[in-house]
Amino acid sequence: MQIVIERFPSLETALHETLVCLLPEERHGVGEGYGETGVLRCQIEEDAASFTAYVQARRDGTARQTSFQVEKEGDSPIQRKRAATRAAKTAAYRAVLGFLEAPPPWGAMSGVKPAKPLRQAFPQGFTDEEADRLLAERFDISPSRRRLTIQCARQAMACEQSLGSRQGALYIGIPFCPSKCVYCSFVSSATAQSGPLIGPYLEALCGEIEAAGRGLAQNGLELDSLYIGGGTPTVLSAAQLDRLLTQAERCLPRPQELTVEAGRPDTITQDKLAALAAHGVGRVSINPQSMQDGVLAQASRPHTAAQIVDCYRLARKTGDFAVNMDLIAGLPGDTESGFLDSVNQLIALDPENITIHCLARKKGSPLRFGKQGLLPAALLDEAYSRLEGAGYAPYYLYRQKYIAGNLENVGFAKPGHVCRYNICMMEELCPVTALGAGGVTKLCADGGRSVSRITNPKYPKEYIDRAQEIAQGKANLRLP
């Protein structure tokens, strides 16, 4: 759809997000070339107390129009934009909804953090009835997704209340993989081409870790959690992992929680797991994405489901790890019965965490062309029901653009085994310092109401070339 905004041109992104969620297979934007399927016209009026959005949507010869008013919460630029945005997005949702066969599971919610508005609306806590009413009236979210949001918001609030005033999180990125999976949009370099960069990259990263330690110390910040992700961190050798973790121990505050993504079984060996255990790593991810061999082959995952089971058992034998395992719903070649069989197989293994992702076709992944396909919400509901029946509970939740079925990603945990880093990072509960190529440091304050970002260079070569400058920035970092 062509987006036409009268006044408030800054609302273009917000309206684009709403249209992408509702009509994901169509092109949307401002200007010529976006009107093939229709036009969405938005006018904003402001008075002393409120913003009112008037929206007309025209598609296939049919026009629908609506309006929505939002009272101002204050008169600061941020508060004014927040109210105007909500008015525009809600009016656009209601106008376009009439073109759809059924309301989407997440209604008017287009943000990536569904639990955050709920936390911020009830900073002192909420009853289930209050939360359910807000999510239904403000966003038109379906009952099952309202329940999911409430559960994850409670976990986030509990985590927030347990954080000290000078606690933060830290991320270390290893942007290398043995090969690129077809669904992956993360910054990662295949070792066949970029293997020679691993040594220089690790050298630069150790320098940034040392500088970050000085920066955290001068801010008086302790670490609640440290997360080493990628890419695939276990693409490093056991000796390289030992060096990385030794540097972290030497330079950084000791975290309460330490996670390393082992990820792909073709990178997991006993000596690497032993190195992680020796440094007190308490949580690892061993991620199948599917337990169907044919689906793995189509996703360019060069391993079998049996190898995943072998790696899981090796981890159990080698260290006292809490284990997370990921699945992706909607992968090419998978079926509803195949996906549920994968869920059952992971439940039988009994890891502490199981995370369910829905396929998102991002422009940075090889699997970016073609239709999103239909991923029924009922399939996810059945998977969630089986997980909860096995003693898992949802603890963090996020969504992505172009996600299959307009659905969500959810982390489930056994009691006492939530990943605090995942909650802190996604809910923006505290400062998150990010090291390595593509790292995005998030300076979060006021429960995530105030967030500013500092971004490292995206690619390993650029990161290595600018290592001294990047390290100096971490040494001089000023945290809220």
N, C-alpha and C positions, 0 to 999 in steps of 0.2 A: 504493500500500500504506500501511496505517497502521503507523507506527513506534512501538513500545513499548520503552522503555529502562528497565531496572531499575538504579538507580545511574548515575552518569556521564551526566547529561542533556546535558552539553556535547558528547556524541558524535552528537547529532541531525543536525547539518550533515554530518558525515562519512558517516553512513549514508544520508542523503538523496542525497548526491553519487553514492554507489555505485548506488542504485536508479535514479537518473536516467540513468546510463550504461547500465544493463542493461535497463531497461524505460522508455524515453524517452516513450512515448505515454500513460503512465498517470500519475495524480496520486499524490504521495507526501507524507506529513507526519505530524506528531504530533497526536493528538486526534481528535475526532469528524469525520466527513465524508471520511476518507481510507481507509476500509476497504472500498470497493466491490469491489476486486479481490483483496484479501487483507491479511494482517497479517504484519509482520516483528517478532519479539520478540527482544530482545538483553539478556543478563545478563552482567555483567562481574564476575569474581572476581580478587582481587589477593592475592598473597603476597609474601614478602620478595624474591623473585627474578624474578617474572614477573606478567603479566596473562593471563588466559584468558577469551575471549569464547565464550559459548554462544548460538547463534542458532537459532531455529525460524522457518521461513517457511511460511505457509499460503496457498495460492492455488487457486481453483477446486476446493475440496474435497480437495486433496492437500497433505500436510504434508512438509516436508523439514527436517532439523536437522543441525547440525554444530557443531564447536568448533575454536578455534584459539588457540594459546599463543604469546606473544611475551616473550622475556626482556628485562628492563629494561637499559637502557644506562647509567642513572644514576638519581638520586633527586630531581633538580630538578623543579619543576612542568612545565616544557616537556618534559623527557625522559619523565616519567611519562605525560603526555598523548599524546606521540608513540607510545609503546608500546601504550597502551590503544586508540588510534585504529587502529593497524595491525591489532591483534587483532580489533577489531570489524568493520572493513571486509573483512578477509580471510574471516572466518567468514560474514559476510553474502553475500559474493560466492559462496562455495562452496555456500551453501544455495540461493540464487536460481538458480545456474547450471543446476540440474536442471530448471527450468521453460523453458529456452531451447532452441531447435533446435540451436544450435551455440555454442561459446565465442566471445565477441567478440574482434576483433583485438587489443585492448589489455587483455584479461583483466580483472584486478582493479584495474588502474591507472585511477584517476579523477582524479588530479591534472592540472593544466594544464602541468606542466613535467616530461615523462618523463625527461629526461636528468639532472635534478638529483639524484634519489636515487642514481643510479649514480655520479655525481661524488663525492657525499658518502660513499658506502660505500667508495670506493677513492681517498682524497685524494692518494695518492702514485702513482696510475696503476694500470692494470689490463691484463691480457691479454684477448684476445677471448673466450677460454674462460671466464675468471672472470666477465666481464661478462654473457655469455650465460647462464651458470648462475644468476646472481643474478636476472636479469630473468625467467627461466623459472620458477624455484622460488618467488620471492617474489610475482610478479604474474601468472604464467600468460600472458605476452604471446606472441603468435604469432612464428614465426621471422623473418618479413620486418620486423615492427615492432621486434624486438630488434636486428636489424642496423641499422635506421634510428636507433634510440636510441644505439647504440654509436658510430656515425659522428658524430652531433651532440654527444655527450658529449666525444669527443676534440677536436672543434673548440672546445668551451667551455673545456676544460682548457688548450688551447694559448693561447687568448685570456687566460685568467686568469693564466697564467704570464708573459705578456708585459706585463701591466698593472703600472705603478709603484705603490708603496705609497700615494701621494697622488694618484692619478688617478681621475677619475669621468667620468660622462656627463651630458649636459644635453638636455632636450627643450623645445621651444617649440611651443605649440599654436595653430593658427589655426582656430577652430571655425566656419567659414563654408563653404558650398558653393553652387553655382548652383541646385541642387535636391537633394532627398533620394532616393537610390537605395533600392529597395524592401527590400534585404537589410541596410541599414546600421543599426547600433545605436550608433554613436559620437555624441557630443555635437556636433551641427553644425546651424547655422541657415541656412535658405535665404536667399539674398541678396535675393530679391524682397520678403521681409518684413523682414529684418534688415540690409539693406544700409546704412542710415544709422548703424548701430552700428560699422561697420568702422573709421571714422576715430577715434572715441573709444576703441575697443578697442585700436587700434595705439598710441595715446598712452599708455594704461595699461600696455600690454605693454612699451613701451620703458622706462617707469619701473621695472617689475619686473626687466627685464634689467640696468639700472644697479645696482639694489639687490643682485641676485644676484651680480653681479661683485664687489661689496664683500664679500658673504658668503663667496664662494669664496676670495677673497684672504686673508681673516682665518683661514680654515681651511687655507691653504697647498695648496689643491686645484687641480691642473691638469686639463684636459679631454682625455680620450682621444677622445671623439666628441660631436658636436652634431647633433641630428636635429630638423628642422622639419617637423611633420606636421599633421594636421587631422582632420576637415574637408579642405579643399583649399587649401593655402597659395597656390597660383597664382591664387586668386580675387582676391588683391591685385593692384593695378596694378604696372607696372614700377617706378614711382617709390616706391610703398609697399614693395615688396620691397627696393629699394635702401636705403630708410630703415631697415628692419628689420635688414638684414645689416650696414649701417654701424654701427648701435647695438651689434650683437653683437660686431663687430670692435673697437669702441672700449672696450667694458666687460668683455668676457669673455676668459679665457685662450684662446689660439689652439688649436683642436682639431686632432688628427691626421686626423680624418675628419669631413666636413661633408655632410650629406644634406638635400635638400629634396624633399618629395613634390610632384611636379607633378600626378600623378593623372589628372585628367580632361582629355581633349584639347580640350574646349570652353573651357578656361581657359588653354591654352598658346599663347603667341605668341613671335615671335622676339625682341622687345624684352625680354620677361620672362626668356627663356633667356639672353639676353646679359647681363642684370643679374646672374643667378646666376653665370654664368661669370666676370664681372668681379670678383666677391667670392670666387672660389676654391672655389665649390661643386664637389665632386668626384663627387657621386652624386645622381641624380635618379630618381624613380619615374614611369613613364608606364604607367598601369594600364588595360588593356582589360577585365579580368574575364572577357571572352569575346571570341572573334573571329567569332562568329556574329551577324549583324545582327538576326535575329528574337529571339534571346535577350537581346541588349542592349536592344531595345525593351521587352520584358516586364519587364526589370529597371529601367526608367525611366532608362536611360543614354542621353542625347540626342546620340548620335554613332554613327558607323559604324566597322566594322573598318578600312576604308580610311583614315579620319581618324586612327586610331591609328598606322597605318604612316606617314602623312605627318608626324605629330608626332615619331615616333621618328627619322625621317630629318632633320627640322629640328634636333632636339637633337644629332645626330651632326655636323651641319654647323656648329652654333653654338658648341659648347663641347667640352672634353675631359672629358666626363662618363662615368662608369660608369652604366649604366642598369639599373634593376630594372623588371620587368613582372609584374603579378599576374594570376592566373586564379582563378576560383571554380568548383569542381566541385559539381554539384547544383543549379544555378540553374534556375528554372522554364522549361520549354520546351527545355532542352538535352537532348541524347542522348549516349550513350557515344561514338558516332562523332563527333559534333559537338565534344565536349570534347577528344577526342584530336586532331582536326583543329586546334583552337585551340592545343594544345601544339605540334604540328608547325609551325604558322605562326610561333609565337614562337621556336622553335629556329632556323628559317630566318632570322629577323631577327638573331639572334646577340647578344642583350643579355648583359651580364655576370652579371646575376641574374635568375632566374625563380622566383617564389614561388607555390606551389600552396596555395590555401585550400579548405576544404570548407565549404559553406553551413551557417551556424549560425543557427537561428531564435531570436533574442533578443527579449526583451520590449520593448526600445527601438526595434525596427525595424518598419516597416509589414508586412513579411512574417513575421508572428509566429504566425499562426493556421494550423491544419491539421496534418496529419501530417508528420513529418520526411521520410518517404520512404526508400527504400532506395538507398544509394550503395554499390555493391560495392567491397570492398577491392581486388579484382583490377583494377578500372579504374584506381585510383590506382597500383597496382604497375606497370601497363603504362606509365602516364605517367612514373613515376620511372625506369623502365628506359630509356625513350626519352631522357630528360634526361641520364642517366648515360652513355648511348651517345654523346651529343653533347658530352661533356666537362664536364658539370656534376656537382657533388657536393653532397649535403645538408649544411647547416652549422648551421641552427637549426630548432627544432621546438617546437610547442606545441599544446595541445588546448583546447576550449571546451565548456561545457555546451550541450546540445541541438545538437551538431554532427552533420551528416548522416552516417549510417552508423557513428556512434561512432568516427570516424576522426581526422584530424589536419590541421594546417597545417605546411607545410615550405618553408623557403627553400633554394634551390639556387644555387650560385655557380660561376663559372669559377675556376680556380686563381688565388690572389692577390686575389680580389675579394669575400671575405666582408664583410658589413656588421657591423662591430664593435659598433655601437650595438645592433643586434638581439640579438646574443649577450649583451652585458652586461646589457641590460634584462631579457631573458627569463630568463636564468640567475641574475640578481641577484648579479653578480660584484663590483659596486662601487656607491657612492652614485650615484643618478640624480636630479638636480634638475630638477623640471618646472615650467615657467612657462606662464601663460595659463589660460583658463577650462577647468576639468575636469582640470588638471594634477595628477598624484599623485607627489609627491616620495617616493622610496624610499631610506631610510637603511639601506643594506645593509652588513653586515660579516660576517667569518668565512665567506667564500665563499657567502653567501646563507643561512647558518644563523640569522642574526639580521637581521630586517627590520622596520623601523617606517615608518609612512607619514604624510605630511602632505598634505592634500587642499585644493586651491583650489576656490572656488565653481564650480559646474557650468556655469552659463549666462552668456553674455557680459554681459548687463545687470547681473547681480549682481556679476560680476567687476569691471566698470567702477566700480560704486558703492562697492566696497570696495578700490579700487586702492591707496590709501595704506597701509591696514592690511596688505594682502598683500605689498607691497613691503618694509615694515618687517620682516615675518616673514622674508623672504629675506635681508635684510641681517644679521639676527641668527641665521641658521641655524647650528646646530652639527652638523657632520658627524662620523661615526665615524672 
